[in-house]
Structures are given as structure tokens and as C-alpha cells.
Amino acid sequence: MKSMASSRMIRKQVYINKYQNEQLKRISQHKKISEAQIIRMAVDQYIKENESAISNPLYGLIGLCKKSKRPSDVAINHDKY
């Protein structure tokens, strides 16, 4: 994962709901860090937790078969496929 200090910041505009906004403000005041920093930390954590799913080529196979063409008995007759 790239360090935030070594990369240029890119501006993003996002919408959050009222509850998220209230909690973000509360946490920001409590921890004495900016709301933007909390959001960056949350994004970093989400990326870290999902990196293997993003980089694993097998995940690209998920959803390739349309539901109507997918056999419904694969679990039972898997050797036939």
C-alpha cells in the first residue's frame, strides 16, 4: 500500500448520510484529527481488507454466467460439468 505522505492528494466529492456525518464530526472532535483524515484512514483500511479480492484473478470469474444459463444441479452433478 502506498504511503499517503509519498503520494499527491486527489480531491473526491462524496455524499454521506446524516448519521455518518454526525458520527464523523463526533469522532473528529474526540480524536482531534480532521474529518478528511478519518475518511482517508477508513479508505486505507477498506483497501487493505480487500486487496486479495481485487488482485486475485479468480474473482473475475464471479458472475460470468448468466443466471438463466447456469445449471441448477452443479452441486450434485459437478463431475458432469
C-alpha positions in Angstrom: 0.0 0.0 0.0 1.3 3.4 -0.9 2.0 5.9 1.9 -0.2 8.9 1.9 2.9 11.1 2.6 4.6 10.0 -0.7 1.6 10.5 -3.0 -0.2 13.6 -4.2 -3.7 14.0 -2.9 -6.6 13.8 -5.3 -9.9 15.6 -4.5 -13.0 13.4 -4.3 -16.5 14.6 -3.5 -18.7 12.0 -1.7 -22.2 12.1 -0.2 -22.8 10.7 3.2 -26.0 10.4 5.2 -26.9 12.5 8.3 -25.9 9.7 10.7 -22.5 9.2 9.1 -21.9 13.0 9.1 -22.8 13.3 12.8 -20.5 10.3 13.7 -17.7 11.6 11.6 -17.8 15.0 13.3 -18.0 13.4 16.8 -15.0 11.1 16.1 -13.1 14.0 14.6 -13.6 16.2 17.7 -12.8 13.3 20.0 -9.6 12.2 18.3 -8.6 15.8 17.4 -8.0 14.9 13.8 -9.7 16.2 10.6 -12.7 14.5 9.1 -10.7 14.1 5.9 -8.0 12.2 7.7 -10.6 9.9 9.2 -12.1 9.2 5.8 -8.6 8.6 4.3 -7.9 6.1 7.2 -11.2 4.3 6.5 -10.4 4.1 2.8 -6.9 2.7 3.5 -8.4 0.1 5.9 -11.0 -0.9 3.4 -8.4 -1.3 0.6 -6.2 -3.3 2.9 -9.0 -5.7 3.8 -10.0 -6.2 0.2 -6.6 -6.3 -1.6 -6.6 -10.0 -2.0 -10.0 -10.0 -3.6 -9.0 -7.2 -6.0 -5.7 -8.8 -7.1 -6.9 -12.5 -7.3 -7.8 -13.2 -11.0 -10.2 -16.0 -9.9 -12.5 -13.3 -8.6 -13.0 -12.2 -12.2 -14.9 -15.4 -12.8 -17.6 -14.5 -10.4 -20.8 -13.5 -12.1 -19.7 -14.5 -15.6 -22.5 -17.0 -16.1 -26.0 -15.5 -16.5 -28.4 -16.9 -14.1 -30.8 -18.2 -16.8 -27.9 -20.3 -18.4 -26.4 -21.6 -15.2 -27.1 -25.2 -14.4 -29.0 -25.6 -11.2 -27.6 -29.0 -10.2 -23.9 -28.3 -10.2 -23.5 -29.2 -6.5 -25.0 -32.6 -7.1 -23.7 -33.4 -10.6 -20.4 -31.5 -10.5 -18.5 -34.3 -12.2 -20.6 -33.9 -15.4 -19.6 -30.3 -15.9 
